[in-house]
């Protein structure tokens, strides 16, 4: 299975993991008086976004071209 031309790999797993973690960070809303939690949240978001960028670059390096759907139908037509 390919998603956006990315091959199934450990890099794709880590990218999806950090993407999910980033979405979970967005759902956290600390109260105004919880300064330490806000600091940890900001630093955590920054590190997760940095890791997402790193894995996205690594995925782009090994990305395969997307298959043309018309080509599949073309081959299917001639194989009958």
Buried (B, 14 or more C-beta within 10 A) or exposed (E): EEEEEBEEEEBBEBBBBBBEBBEEBEEEEBEEEEEEEBEEBEEBBEEBBEBBEBBBEBBEEEEEEEEEEEEEEEEEEEEE
